[in-house]
């Protein structure tokens, strides 16, 4: 990140491993960071393992009761603690919709609707603050749907909802100088063994011939472009951090 002033960032869904690795990346870049999580052991372990310097810039808010009042209280607390918010990142949802549909076919729609309710409430509260400030940056993170064909866990229904919300917010918030975009991650190494990696490269040839399979952390610098862009009119767009895969 090139900005001289440390960004104040909020990252949701911090209980999921990929989002925690994003959190580690942001802290290494010197930002102030608040993690919103459901209170899982993973988030406690992550925070306890941080260096003293990183702990001084990292805050955790547990949120497992997504009522209007509780969400409002948490966002107000975050803004008070960090003395503002520059960037609000809607973390990866951590849902494998194929597995969810197989395990809970009768409640599949209900589960997704509950996730959308959480997404809406969180963004509504952060938007209220950013509108008053007439500045802000909101980012939605996703995994490319196309990776379903290579047996990656993906969430196409959730992605479509995020894209719709992103585009709607971008249109409505443009007069307030608030940028709203999404970032779609493509191929990444899920911890493949050498033999598995060769097989996966074959599966992924619909993206590129013998595609490189980067580590998750190698994709994260793409966030810098959205977080620190000096171009103020980049909004309502879905950007891609991928090798040859189709944008969601």
Secondary structure, DSSP 8 states (H G I E B T S, - for coil): ---SS--EEEE--TTSHHHHHHHHHHHHTT-EEEEEE---HHHHHHHHTS-HHHHTTEEEEE-----HHHHHHHHHHHHHHHTS-SEEEE------HHHHHHH-TTTHHHHHHHHHHHHHHHHHHHHHHHHHHT-EEEEEEEE-GGGGGGT----HHHHHHHHHHHHHHHHHHGGGTEEEEEEEE-----S--HHHHHHHHHHGGGTSTT-----HHHHTTHHHHHHS-S-TT--S-EEEESSS----
